[in-house]
Amino acid sequence: MTDLRDTDQIVVGVDGSAASLAALRWAADEAELRQAELVAVRIWRASREWLAPYAVAVARPSPGQEREQARSGLAADVRRTLGPAPRVPVRQELVHGEAARELIGRAAGARLLVLGGHRGGHSPEVPPGPVISACLRHPPCPVVLVPPVPVPEIADGTAGSRREAPHAGRTSPDVVSPASANSATPFGA
């Protein structure tokens, strides 16, 4: 028997950036075409975990408040990008930890891992950030990098997925498969 996780999931990292929202929209369109479940993942860490122990912590929210902010931010990003009734099933996962490690782990066995590309595009002069670099070095499945593009507005006034053919007007992302990850140069070689 085939595990659903091994065949019917597209995992997308959503951090609230324009690039991640474009990746979410692209991943939703792709999930619709492939009849796959969309898993929107937000990684969070409490600021106290990455700040110096001597940094003043008076005005910072508690770890519980930061977790709630991350959860509500993910829900708002999904609603704003895909609308109140997405065309595909969307599971939202809030994960505590280091972004690259958690995304790689969550995408193991998935059809695709979709990430928002950085503003440098495909330029070899502007290297990708550390999360993208790690996911490309250790791909758990094919990795798709979607360039940042404006997210169109949908009828209810929120940003959202196009209501036309899923791939109409889409940008062309970079795809790196696990087999070619070590030999391919995805950034304009």
N, C-alpha and C positions, 0 to 999 in steps of 0.2 A: 504494500500500500504506500502511496506517495504522500509525504508530509506536505501540507499546504505551504509551509514556509519554504520548501525547496522548489516550488514551482510558480506560485501565484502571488508573489509580493514584489512591489517596487518600493524601495525605501528612499526617502528624500530627507535631507537635512534641512531644517528650517530654523534660522537664527534671527529672522526679522529683517534681514538686509534685502535690498532690491534684488540682488542676485538670487538669494534663496527663495524669494517669492516667485521669481521667474522660473526657477527650478521646480517649485511646487506646482505651478500651472502646467509646465511641460510634463511633469511626472503624472499629473492627473489625466492629461490627454492621452499619454502613453498607456496608463493603466486602463483607461476606457477601451483603447484599441486592443489591448492584450487580454481584456477581461480579468484583470488582476486587482488584488487589494492594494490600496495605497497606504503606506505607513509613513506618517509625518513624524519625524523625530526631532525633538529639541533637547539639547544637552545643556545642563546647567551646573554651576558650582557656586557655592556660597562665597561671597567676597572675602570672608574671613579665611578661606582656604588658600587664597592666592595673594593676599596682602601680607606685608611684613608684620610680625607680631607686635612691633612697637608703633604701628600706624594707629592713629586715633579712630576708634570705632563708634563714637557716640552717635553720629548722625546716620549710621548705616542701618538698613533694615535687618531684622533677624533672619537666620537661615530659612525659617518657615515662611516668612514673608517673601523672601527672594524666590523660594520654590513656588509659591502661589503666583507671584508675578510672572515667572517663566511659564507656568501652566496656562494662565489667562492670556499671556502674550501669544502662545502657540495657538490657542483656540481662536483668538482674534485674527491672527494671520491666516489661518485656514478659512475662516468665514469671509474675511476681506478678499482673499484671493480666489476662492472657489464658490463663494456665495453661500446662502443659508441652506441650500439643498444640493450638495455636490452630486454630480452625475455618477460618481464611483464611490464605493465604500471607502471611507477614510478612517484609519485608526490613528489616534494621536497618542504618541508615547513621550513622556517626560522622563529623561534619564539623567541621573546624577553621575558625573564623572568627567573624564578627559575626552574631549570631542572626537578626536580621530580614533582613539581606541574603541569608544562606544559605537561610533558609526560603522566601523569595520566589523565589530562583533554583531551588531544588529542586522547588517546586510549579508552575513554569511548565509549562503543558500538562497538568497533572493535573486530575482531575475535581473534587477538593476539596482545600483546605488546612484542616485541623482543628487548632484551638488551644484550650487550656484558658483559660476566662475567669477573670477575677480575682475576688477575694473581695467586691468592691464590687457584684457583680452588674451590673445594668443602670442603676445610679444615675448620673445626669449629674453628681452632686456628686463622685463618685470616678472620675476619668478612668482609662482603661486604661493599662497600662504601655507603655513605649516599643516593645517588640517587637510587641505587638498593634496599637498605633497605626500603626506603619510598615506592617505587613501589610494593614491596612485602608486606608491611604492609597494603597498601590501593590499592589493585589491581582492576583496572577498568574492567579487562577481564583476561583470562589466560595470564600469564607472562612466557616467555621463556628466559632462560639465556644461552647464547652460549659462550662456553669457547674460549679464544683467540687461534687461529690457523693461520698459515701462509696462506695468500691469494694467490692462484695459478696465474700464468701468463696466459693471453689469447693470441691468435694469433697476435694481433697488438702490443704486447710488454707491455700492461698494465696488471695490476692484474685484475682478474675477476672471474666470476661465471663459474663453470665447464661446459663444453659443452657435458657432458655425462648425464646419467639419473640423475635427480635432487637430489636424496638422496644418490647417490653412493659415498661412502667414507666419508660421513658426520659424524661429531662428534655427540655424543648424548647429547643434551641439557637437562637442568632441566626445567620442566614445573610446574608452580604453578597456580592452578585455584583459582578464587575468593572465592569459597566455602571452599577450603581447606587451604587458605592462613594463617589463624589464627591458624590452628592446625598442619600444615605441617612444618617440618624443612628441608628446601631445601639444606642445606649445610652439608650433611654427618652425620646426627644423627643416 
